[in-house]
């Protein structure tokens, strides 16, 4: 039988002192006993309530963002989302397009329904300026090798390069997107990329031409054509692998013709830049010494009269 002292109520001095020091705090009872046989009392400082409030506020914020309507295309906020990318994403998209893998769709695995205009814009701007600068440098180097070549700064090449590159990056995807929409109406099983996704694909495909144009400064014709062919093959392969999942549901004839036109236009762009920006100026015509000595020297004497008139 238990002793009377064991059945009497004991005062827990530790818990009493703790509650006296923090009277406004909440307490929770634990069924576990401390090693000395006392009941453990836990003091809640209210941090858990604050964490729960933060979670509720974050949930409300997410719901409000989802319910917020998308801004119109005429507003700045609509286009701001297309420039919301960082350097790692841009580099990953460049690598994914220039090094395509079979069965690995660039739009689905890299763009992920979030096309950007930041990468294509700066790639086109850089390519345009590099074309204009290297085109002028080619003439400077040619004049040093051959003094008969006359060189003057050709600033109009900046305008020509910018107009050419940006028109190609926007007008060709627009025509391609319109053709694919028309074919989708004919064959319902065909997929379709959005217009901005198509622009994004074409913009990133031009990146490989930037180092190629710089290497075209090497005055070796066969090396220039070899580098141009390699750059064209990488860029065109990225376009073909990206467009193939969309056009494969079409007829073989339509798919073959479409991909052939895409590659042909890409080749025309590369060859046009090569012939226009890297064509050396013809040498200045110089009079030969024989022609200069054979001309009679002009004299100030009056011409002699015919004999018939003198008689």
C-alpha positions in Angstrom: 0.0 0.0 0.0 1.3 3.4 -0.9 2.5 5.7 1.7 0.4 8.8 2.6 3.1 11.2 1.4 3.1 9.6 -2.0 -0.7 10.2 -2.4 -0.6 13.8 -1.3 -0.6 16.7 -3.9 2.8 18.2 -4.5 3.5 21.8 -5.6 5.5 22.1 -8.7 7.8 25.0 -7.9 9.5 25.1 -11.3 6.3 25.4 -13.2 4.9 27.9 -10.7 7.9 30.2 -11.0 7.9 30.0 -14.8 4.3 30.9 -15.0 4.8 33.8 -12.6 7.5 35.2 -14.8 5.5 35.0 -18.0 1.8 35.3 -17.1 0.6 36.2 -20.7 2.1 33.1 -22.4 0.2 30.0 -23.2 1.1 26.6 -21.7 0.8 23.1 -23.0 0.9 19.9 -21.0 3.1 17.1 -21.9 2.4 13.5 -20.8 6.1 12.8 -20.6 7.7 13.1 -17.2 11.1 14.5 -16.6 13.8 12.3 -15.0 12.9 13.8 -11.6 9.2 12.8 -11.9 8.0 16.4 -12.6 5.5 17.3 -15.3 7.2 19.1 -18.2 5.6 22.5 -19.0 6.3 24.1 -22.3 5.9 27.8 -22.8 4.7 28.9 -26.2 6.1 32.4 -27.1 3.6 32.9 -29.9 6.0 32.3 -32.7 3.9 29.5 -34.1 0.9 31.8 -34.5 3.1 34.3 -36.4 4.2 31.5 -38.7 0.7 30.5 -39.4 -0.3 34.0 -40.1 2.6 34.3 -42.6 1.5 31.2 -44.4 -2.1 32.4 -44.6 -0.9 35.8 -46.0 1.3 34.1 -48.6 -1.7 31.9 -49.7 -3.9 34.9 -50.0 -1.2 36.7 -52.1 -0.9 33.7 -54.5 -4.7 33.6 -54.9 -4.8 37.3 -55.6 -2.1 37.0 -58.2 -3.9 34.2 -59.9 -7.1 36.1 -60.0 -5.4 39.2 -61.3 -6.1 39.8 -65.0 -3.4 39.8 -67.6 -2.5 43.3 -68.8 -3.3 44.2 -72.4 -0.8 43.9 -75.2 -0.7 47.7 -75.5 0.6 48.1 -72.0 4.2 48.0 -70.8 3.4 45.3 -68.2 2.5 42.9 -71.0 5.9 43.0 -72.6 7.8 43.1 -69.3 7.2 39.4 -68.7 9.1 38.6 -72.0 12.2 40.1 -70.6 12.1 38.4 -67.2 15.0 36.0 -67.7 18.4 35.7 -66.2 21.8 34.9 -67.8 21.7 31.2 -66.9 18.3 30.7 -68.7 19.6 32.5 -71.8 22.7 30.4 -72.0 20.7 27.2 -71.4 18.4 28.1 -74.3 21.3 28.9 -76.6 22.9 25.6 -75.8 19.6 23.7 -76.2 19.0 25.1 -79.7 22.5 24.8 -81.1 23.1 21.3 -79.7 19.8 19.6 -80.4 19.1 16.1 -79.3 16.6 13.7 -81.0 13.4 13.5 -79.0 14.3 16.6 -77.0 12.0 19.4 -78.0 13.5 22.9 -77.5 10.2 24.7 -77.0 8.8 22.2 -74.5 12.0 21.5 -72.5 13.7 24.9 -72.6 11.1 27.5 -73.3 8.5 25.7 -71.2 5.7 27.9 -72.4 7.7 31.0 -71.4 9.2 32.5 -74.5 11.4 35.6 -74.0 12.4 38.5 -76.2 15.5 39.5 -74.2 17.8 36.9 -75.7 16.6 37.3 -79.4 16.7 41.1 -79.1 20.3 41.3 -77.9 21.5 38.4 -80.2 20.2 40.3 -83.2 21.6 43.6 -82.1 25.0 42.1 -81.4 25.0 40.3 -84.8 24.1 43.5 -86.6 26.9 45.5 -85.0 29.5 42.8 -85.4 28.6 42.5 -89.1 29.0 46.2 -89.7 32.3 46.5 -87.7 33.9 43.4 -89.1 32.9 44.4 -92.6 34.7 47.7 -92.2 37.7 46.0 -90.6 38.0 43.7 -93.6 38.4 46.7 -95.9 41.0 48.2 -93.6 43.0 45.0 -93.6 42.7 44.7 -97.4 43.9 48.3 -97.8 47.0 47.5 -95.7 47.8 44.6 -98.0 47.1 46.4 -101.2 47.5 50.3 -101.1 45.6 50.6 -104.4 42.3 49.8 -102.5 40.6 53.0 -101.4 38.7 52.8 -98.1 36.3 55.2 -96.4 34.2 54.4 -93.3 30.9 52.8 -94.4 28.5 53.7 -91.6 25.5 52.7 -93.7 26.4 49.1 -93.1 25.1 49.4 -89.5 21.7 50.3 -90.8 21.7 47.7 -93.5 22.7 44.9 -91.0 20.1 46.0 -88.4 17.2 46.1 -90.9 18.2 42.8 -92.5 18.6 40.9 -89.2 15.5 42.2 -87.5 13.3 41.9 -90.5 14.5 38.3 -91.0 13.9 37.5 -87.3 10.3 38.9 -87.3 8.9 38.5 -90.8 10.1 35.0 -91.6 8.6 33.6 -88.3 5.4 35.6 -89.0 5.1 33.9 -92.4 5.9 30.5 -90.9 3.4 30.9 -88.1 0.7 31.9 -90.5 1.4 29.0 -92.8 1.3 26.5 -89.8 -2.0 28.0 -88.6 -3.4 27.5 -92.1 -2.2 23.9 -92.2 -3.6 23.2 -88.8 -7.0 24.1 -90.1 -6.5 21.6 -92.9 -5.0 18.8 -90.7 -6.4 19.0 -87.2 -3.8 16.7 -85.7 -0.9 19.2 -86.3 0.5 21.0 -83.4 1.3 24.7 -83.4 3.8 27.1 -81.7 2.8 30.6 -80.8 4.2 33.5 -82.7 6.5 34.6 -79.9 7.8 31.0 -79.5 8.6 31.0 -83.2 10.4 34.4 -82.9 12.3 33.1 -79.9 13.5 30.0 -81.8 14.7 32.1 -84.8 16.4 34.6 -82.5 18.4 32.0 -80.6 19.3 30.2 -83.9 21.3 33.3 -85.0 23.7 33.2 -82.1 26.2 30.9 -83.8 26.8 33.5 -86.5 28.3 36.0 -84.1 31.6 34.1 -83.5 31.6 33.0 -87.1 31.5 36.6 -88.4 34.4 37.5 -86.1 36.4 34.6 -87.5 35.7 35.8 -91.0 38.3 38.4 -90.4 40.9 35.7 -91.2 41.8 36.4 -94.8 41.6 32.8 -95.9 38.7 32.3 -98.3 38.4 28.5 -97.9 38.5 28.8 -94.1 35.8 31.5 -94.2 33.5 29.3 -96.3 34.2 26.3 -94.1 33.3 28.2 -90.9 30.2 29.6 -92.6 29.0 26.1 -93.6 29.5 24.8 -90.1 27.6 27.7 -88.5 24.8 27.3 -91.1 24.6 23.5 -90.4 24.3 24.0 -86.6 21.7 26.8 -86.9 19.6 25.1 -89.5 19.7 21.8 -87.6 18.3 23.5 -84.5 15.5 24.9 -86.6 14.7 21.6 -88.2 14.7 19.6 -85.0 12.5 22.3 -83.3 10.0 22.4 -86.1 9.8 18.7 -86.9 7.5 17.8 -84.0 5.0 20.3 -85.4 5.2 19.5 -89.2 5.5 15.7 -88.9 1.8 15.3 -88.6 1.4 16.9 -92.0 1.9 15.2 -95.3 5.4 14.3 -96.3 5.4 16.6 -99.3 4.2 19.6 -97.2 6.7 18.9 -94.4 9.6 18.4 -96.8 8.9 21.6 -98.7 8.4 23.6 -95.6 11.7 22.5 -94.0 13.5 23.0 -97.2 12.3 26.5 -97.5 13.3 27.2 -93.9 16.9 25.9 -94.6 17.1 27.8 -97.9 16.1 31.1 -96.4 18.7 30.6 -93.6 21.4 29.8 -96.2 20.4 32.9 -98.2 20.8 35.1 -95.1 24.3 33.7 -94.4 25.5 34.0 -98.0 24.0 37.4 -98.4 25.9 38.7 -95.3 29.1 37.0 -96.6 28.9 38.6 -100.0 27.7 42.1 -99.0 29.8 42.8 -95.8 33.0 41.0 -96.7 33.4 41.8 -100.4 36.6 43.8 -100.8 36.5 47.0 -102.8 38.0 47.0 -106.3 41.4 48.8 -106.6 41.5 52.3 -107.9 42.3 52.7 -111.6 45.8 54.1 -112.0 47.3 55.5 -115.2 50.2 53.5 -116.5 53.6 55.2 -117.0 53.5 54.4 -120.7 50.2 56.2 -121.2 51.5 59.2 -119.2 54.6 59.6 -121.4 52.9 58.9 -124.7 50.6 62.0 -124.4 52.0 65.0 -126.3 53.0 67.9 -124.1 50.7 70.9 -124.6 52.5 74.1 -125.8 51.3 77.6 -125.8 52.3 78.3 -129.5 49.5 78.8 -131.9 48.9 76.1 -134.5 50.5 76.6 -137.9 48.4 77.5 -140.8 48.0 75.2 -143.8 50.3 75.8 -146.8 47.4 76.6 -149.0 46.3 79.4 -146.7 49.9 80.7 -146.4 50.3 80.9 -150.2 
